[in-house]
């Protein structure tokens, strides 16, 4: 089934005003652009964040910053997805989206997938550690290229945003149905066709919704579960989780090299 057909099914399950199909297509395009040629590890998250229609515009990066080569069409529209360089970066977006804080937690996850996690390794991609916009954006783009080289790809279990304006989300049972519908009609085949060595499931919601489906769809693929990065955790638990990303991604590459 196509993304468009899947969207038609789940949009009816979302209740009040889901994002328009054009936003969902752009989210998919951003993700597809950063897909590794060979996928070793998939990070299976819950969903992107709701993108209002008045924010869904062509980005105009400030000063010398340009879209990565070949990305002009795929990644030029602003969407609230970590792969979108304007999300959390007003200067790159070229305008001021409302509450554009981005998801710095996922940038830390990305960094942990390719480099031994530490305060020093996170600094170049965070505003607190690297306040100079152009340097920080260059570091983010370099990290995204490293992820491609490492075969790490972020995929969301839901094709539509589950985080709505005002922090609203569907009821847990409805959220489960949406995630399962997306898996059965689009995401499951997307993940299966990538032929990953490992899958890291991010969050209990995705784990509960897809546990049996992951086992059926991906026999032989190593599966790991980690907490949502926004979950309140002790520093030691956060550190342990970042180390797990590093270990799993490294082992996936090494196993494929040996194999």
CORMO-V423737 format. One record per residue. N is the residue number from 1. RES is the residue in one letter. PSI is psi as a letter, one per 30 degrees, with the letter a starting at -180 (999 if undefined). D_CENTER is the distance of its C-alpha to the mean C-alpha in whole Angstrom. Layout:
BEGIN
[[N,RES,PSI,D_CENTER] [N,RES,PSI,D_CENTER]]
END
This chain:
BEGIN
[[1,X,k,21] [2,X,l,20] [3,X,e,17] [4,X,e,20] [5,X,e,22] [6,X,e,19] [7,X,e,18] [8,X,e,22] [9,X,e,22] [10,X,f,19] [11,X,f,20] [12,X,f,24] [13,X,f,22] [14,X,f,20] [15,X,b,24] [16,X,k,24] [17,X,i,23] [18,X,l,19] [19,X,k,17] [20,X,l,19] [21,X,e,18] [22,X,e,18] [23,X,e,15] [24,X,e,13] [25,X,e,15] [26,X,e,13] [27,X,e,10] [28,X,e,10] [29,X,e,12] [30,X,e,10] [31,X,e,8] [32,X,e,11] [33,X,e,12] [34,X,g,10] [35,X,k,11] [36,X,l,14] [37,X,e,17] [38,X,j,17] [39,X,k,15] [40,X,e,16] [41,X,k,13] [42,X,k,10] [43,X,j,7] [44,X,j,8] [45,X,a,6] [46,X,d,8] [47,X,l,8] [48,X,a,7] [49,X,k,10] [50,X,k,13] [51,X,j,14] [52,X,l,18] [53,X,e,20] [54,X,f,22] [55,X,f,19] [56,X,i,18] [57,X,l,20] [58,X,k,20] [59,X,k,19] [60,X,i,22] [61,X,k,21] [62,X,k,24] [63,X,b,27] [64,X,f,26] [65,X,k,22] [66,X,l,21] [67,X,k,18] [68,X,l,18] [69,X,k,20] [70,X,g,20] [71,X,g,17] [72,X,e,20] [73,X,e,19] [74,X,e,16] [75,X,g,14] [76,X,f,17] [77,X,k,16] [78,X,k,15] [79,X,l,12] [80,X,i,10] [81,X,k,6] [82,X,e,6] [83,X,f,6] [84,X,j,10] [85,X,f,12] [86,X,f,14] [87,X,j,12] [88,X,f,14] [89,X,j,16] [90,X,e,19] [91,X,e,21] [92,X,e,19] [93,X,e,18] [94,X,g,22] [95,X,a,22] [96,X,i,22] [97,X,k,19] [98,X,k,20] [99,X,h,19] [100,X,i,16] [101,X,f,15] [102,X,a,12] [103,X,i,10] [104,X,f,12] [105,X,e,11] [106,X,f,7] [107,X,e,10] [108,X,e,12] [109,X,e,10] [110,X,e,9] [111,X,e,13] [112,X,f,14] [113,X,f,13] [114,X,f,15] [115,X,k,18] [116,X,j,20] [117,X,k,19] [118,X,l,21] [119,X,e,22] [120,X,e,23] [121,X,f,20] [122,X,f,17] [123,X,e,20] [124,X,f,19] [125,X,g,16] [126,X,k,17] [127,X,e,20] [128,X,e,22] [129,X,f,22] [130,X,i,22] [131,X,f,23] [132,X,j,24] [133,X,e,22] [134,X,e,22] [135,X,e,22] [136,X,e,19] [137,X,e,17] [138,X,e,19] [139,X,e,18] [140,X,e,14] [141,X,e,15] [142,X,e,17] [143,X,e,14] [144,X,e,11] [145,X,e,15] [146,X,e,15] [147,X,e,12] [148,X,e,13] [149,X,e,17] [150,X,f,16] [151,X,g,14] [152,X,k,11] [153,X,k,8] [154,X,k,4] [155,X,k,6] [156,X,k,6] [157,X,f,10] [158,X,k,11] [159,X,f,11] [160,X,l,13] [161,X,k,12] [162,X,f,13] [163,X,j,14] [164,X,l,17] [165,X,k,19] [166,X,g,21] [167,X,g,18] [168,X,k,20] [169,X,l,18] [170,X,l,20] [171,X,k,22] [172,X,e,21] [173,X,e,23] [174,X,e,21] [175,X,e,18] [176,X,e,19] [177,X,e,20] [178,X,e,17] [179,X,e,15] [180,X,e,18] [181,X,e,19] [182,X,e,16] [183,X,e,16] [184,X,f,19] [185,X,f,19] [186,X,e,16] [187,X,e,13] [188,X,e,16] [189,X,e,17] [190,X,e,14] [191,X,e,13] [192,X,e,17] [193,X,f,18] [194,X,f,16] [195,X,h,18] [196,X,l,16] [197,X,e,18] [198,X,l,16] [199,X,k,13] [200,X,j,12] [201,X,k,12] [202,X,j,10] [203,X,k,13] [204,X,e,16] [205,X,e,15] [206,X,e,13] [207,X,e,16] [208,X,e,19] [209,X,e,18] [210,X,g,17] [211,X,e,19] [212,X,e,22] [213,X,e,20] [214,X,e,18] [215,X,e,22] [216,X,e,23] [217,X,e,21] [218,X,h,20] [219,X,k,23] [220,X,f,24] [221,X,k,20] [222,X,k,20] [223,X,k,17] [224,X,k,17] [225,X,k,15] [226,X,l,14] [227,X,l,15] [228,X,k,12] [229,X,f,12] [230,X,f,14] [231,X,k,16] [232,X,k,20] [233,X,l,21] [234,X,l,23] [235,X,e,23] [236,X,e,24] [237,X,e,21] [238,X,e,18] [239,X,e,20] [240,X,e,20] [241,X,e,17] [242,X,e,16] [243,X,e,19] [244,X,e,17] [245,X,e,14] [246,X,e,17] [247,X,e,19] [248,X,e,17] [249,X,e,16] [250,X,e,19] [251,X,e,21] [252,X,e,19] [253,X,e,20] [254,X,e,23] [255,X,e,24] [256,X,e,23] [257,X,e,26] [258,X,e,28] [259,X,999,28]]
END
